[in-house]
Amino acid sequence: MVRLVFVALANLLLGVRTLLGLPFRLLAARHRPPFVRFRLSGDLPYREQRQRRFWPGGSRPEPATVSSLESFQEALGLLAKDPKVKGILLELEGLEVASAKKDALVKLLTDFRAAGKRVVGWAVSVDNLGYQVLCAADEVLLAPAGRLELVGYAAEATALGEGLSRVGIQAHFVRRGDYKTAPELFTHAHVSDIQRQTLEAFLDERYADLVETVARGRKRTPEEVRAIIDSGPYSAQRAVTAGLVDAVCSEAELPARLDERRRDEKDPDDAEEPLEPMATWLATQPFPPVKWRPAKRRPKLGLVTISGMIVPGKGSGGIGMKTAGAESVVKALRTAGRDKRAKAVVLYINSPGGSALASELILEAVQRVARKKPVIAYVDQVCASGGYMAALGAKAIWTAPHAIIGSIGVFAGKFEGSGLMERLGVRRTIIARGENAGIFSTSRGFTPHERASLEAEVEETYQAFLAHVAKARGRTKEEIHERAEGRVYSGTRALAAGLVDRSSSFEEACRHAMDLAQVPPGKFDLALYSSGERRFTLLQVLLSMSSTRLYALCPTSWSMAGFTTRQDG
């Protein structure tokens, strides 16, 4: 009852504010912009995030900046219904999204064009991913000093074994499976054939997708596109000559370029009139859409994220790669499980794995929540090794086509620094009681007895990993073993191998989770339960691996998730 009173008051205030602004909007309606400007930058979230009151450095995003895929879809839907709107200007600057979000952007632009509207793309500098988005536009423009970094994809695999030995450090690791290549970074002097084949398989898929997207968008044959890529990168003028962009245009010239009436105008000040963002268009609507407060609370879908390397505890501070502390993730899962309003949970995973123990603790927490309500795991970048182990507790695993899945396997080891200490004049003597008492020491390698014990533990953990996968995927351990030993799959290949249930979008995964909870179709709120991801420095990661522990980690898969023009991994 109290809620209804507050809802009624809130809606009354919204209605009054809308009516008071009506005269001003009617006056502004005469200047409704024919083109609306949008700016795509950074990594767009799927759903709208809470607005920040204070911004670092005292600056706010530009008014045209798109804040989420959800808000962009809503805006395009409104503009598509306005007969006075001719189209949009899409400005790209530093767009860094997963391949799944790129596909979502392309679909939104394609649907907008199908409604009879025009999409004009503009950028100063654009890479492979950004250009694929621009290929969904009717017209592509570059700034006069702009560049098109269309060169394909490359990955650089690293082998530190010889380099470490030169400074007196030896890596001693035990792994299960030839495809579990993570220790090779420290043990091998050269990149192995298996590592090369794994990288090439992903490069082939990403390159084929790039060729297909450009060929479709620019109406070229795949052979022509491959030849074009081999001649990149391109200056703005070379890109025009090659037919990759339609014209060179400065930012000041954009209004005249889009509005034919301005092209012949001689007033330079009028020609440089800026293109307006979505907020300006809304201000010209007599009755703009109002987000009325619903009388009844919307159903809620819980969202728990596992982002970064999985580590014990709460994670660690620092600047560098993200870590997901098992303690924090488990706490978030428990909160989502206890929340009665959250009818289902989506477990968003972007992790190469990490500590085998921490990953199994998260798996158990996911299983506990899944016994209370539906849990769907969704992956659009990386779900490998311990990350995949955590996903096994969900009702189903959904993935994007180019996500990285698998790497079922474990390894353990340590770094020996006796050579380095010898060069520094440091002498250390191990005095122990017990055959394996010195197994954690970095002063020497493993004794035969210690290595045998470690191999037994690695094998036991690997067999337990197989058992978890076999139970979750409804297969035998032997069938899973044929797909395991560290093998890494794309989302498409993981689906064919039976390691995931469906290749689809984030929004469809969310809707499926609500369907499993028997929530009627309609809008729902997405509630994020923070798992407290923090950041690790590379030095901290190496130090964490300096002692003998079990790892379900695939750092190669993490680096492959962000293929750009060049990728270390």
Number of C-alpha atoms within 10 A of each C-alpha: 6 6 11 13 11 13 17 15 13 14 18 14 12 16 13 12 11 17 14 11 13 18 12 14 22 15 14 17 16 9 12 19 20 18 25 24 23 23 21 21 18 14 14 19 15 16 16 15 11 6 8 8 6 9 10 7 6 6 8 12 11 10 15 19 20 23 22 16 18 15 15 21 17 10 17 19 15 12 23 20 12 13 11 12 17 18 24 28 24 23 22 22 17 15 19 18 20 20 21 20 20 17 16 19 20 19 15 17 25 16 15 21 18 11 13 13 22 21 23 20 25 27 24 21 19 22 19 21 21 23 24 24 24 29 22 24 24 17 17 25 27 27 21 15 13 20 21 24 20 25 20 24 18 17 20 14 17 17 19 16 20 16 15 19 18 11 13 17 22 24 22 20 22 20 25 21 18 13 18 26 27 22 22 20 20 22 21 18 16 14 17 14 9 14 18 13 11 18 20 14 13 23 18 12 14 18 17 14 15 22 22 17 21 25 18 15 18 20 13 16 13 17 10 14 21 19 10 20 19 12 12 16 17 20 18 25 20 15 23 17 13 13 15 24 23 18 19 19 20 17 18 16 18 20 21 19 15 19 13 10 10 16 13 9 11 9 9 10 8 12 19 15 13 14 21 20 21 21 13 18 22 19 19 20 18 18 14 14 10 10 8 13 16 11 13 9 11 13 18 20 23 26 24 22 23 28 25 25 29 32 23 19 14 20 22 19 14 12 11 14 15 21 27 31 27 28 18 20 29 22 18 21 25 16 17 26 25 11 12 11 15 21 23 31 31 28 23 21 25 25 32 30 34 27 27 27 19 24 29 22 18 27 23 16 21 27 18 16 21 18 13 12 20 22 32 27 31 29 31 27 29 32 36 34 33 32 35 30 28 29 31 25 28 24 20 20 24 26 30 24 23 24 27 30 30 28 32 30 33 31 29 23 25 27 25 23 21 19 18 18 16 12 11 10 9 10 10 11 7 10 8 9 8 7 10 15 12 18 21 19 17 20 20 21 22 22 13 9 12 17 18 13 15 24 19 13 17 22 18 13 21 24 17 14 24 25 18 19 24 19 14 17 17 11 14 13 19 12 12 23 21 10 20 25 22 26 22 27 25 23 29 19 17 22 19 13 14 14 23 25 18 20 22 17 19 23 13 12 22 23 20 19 25 27 15 15 17 12 16 11 9 9 10 16 13 19 16 16 18 17 23 21 23 20 19 20 16 13 10 16 16 12 12 14 17 19 17 19 18 21 27 33 31 30 20 23 30 22 17 23 22 18 22 20 15 13 15 14 17
